[in-house]
Amino acid sequence: MDRRKFLTFVGGAGALAAMNANQKADALEQAMGQELEENQLGRLRKSAICRAYGADDSWDRGTANNAKYLHMGEDPRLPKMSEKPTLLEFFDKRIGHSSHLLQSARLAKLNGLPEKIVLACLLHDISVIAYIAGDHGYYGAALVAPYVDEEVSWAIKYHQSLRFIPDEDVGYPYPEAYIRYFGEDYKPEPYIYKDAEYARNHKWYMTARQICINDVYSFDPNVTVKLEDFHDIIGRNWRDPEEGLGFDGSPSAHMWRTMIYPNNSL
């Protein structure tokens, strides 16, 4: 990605300077992912929280002061979700078929990794794309935790910290993009080092590290992957609740409901 384009994405050099190290890295990954979508689709895919999927942001929700109703419930600009939505439905109607996520899962599959790691790669940036970018590993882990093996959600959480920490012995150098965009003196926040140290000594360390390994090389505009290639892995390793995502009373049900109704006023 061209540096000038990245600066435009974040709102200029001043906005970039005001970000902490972790925010800069999140912004870079999000910008690279969106550039990949632009290259492959010829348009910007909008599916982040508080935006209309595939629509612009100009809709006036109105206020009580000007005698207009506040918006609640189904957003007419969005594909309507079913009464019992599944993960695949969320991919179709809210998350989008992110090239980056699909390429990450493809690499993990080609590298012969276990299905749970392939699923972790498929979901590792789910929060960046569909919910919120900041601390995306933590939010992403919270989103999926009730429906996957604990190792999968743990790995999604800690890949956020481990991506800053090179481990040459397992094939993960410090990403060149971080040096190119943030400078050689770039340092993440202290909590990143703390969590990375904890993860480095955990029994599931390599699961989270494999997300990093299969993450950094998954921005190829010449590679096209279909979600259908992973339907079987999702079916064996993801537990859709009987009531539907967002309506099962799980600790993350409210997060899925937010994606169903992202523009509710209250």
Secondary structure, DSSP 8 states (H G I E B T S, - for coil): --HHHHHHHHTSHHHHHHS-HHHHHHHHHHHHHHHHHHHHHSS----STTS-TTS-S------GGGT-----S--TTS----SS--HHHHIIIII---HHHHHHHHHHHHTT--HHHHHHHHHTTHHHHHT-STTHHHHHHHHHGGGS-HHHHHHHHHHHHHTTS-BGGGTB---HHHHHHH-TT----HHHHHHHHHHHTSTTHHHHHHHHHHHTT---TT----GGGGHHHHHHH----TT-TTSS--TTHHHHHHHHSTT---
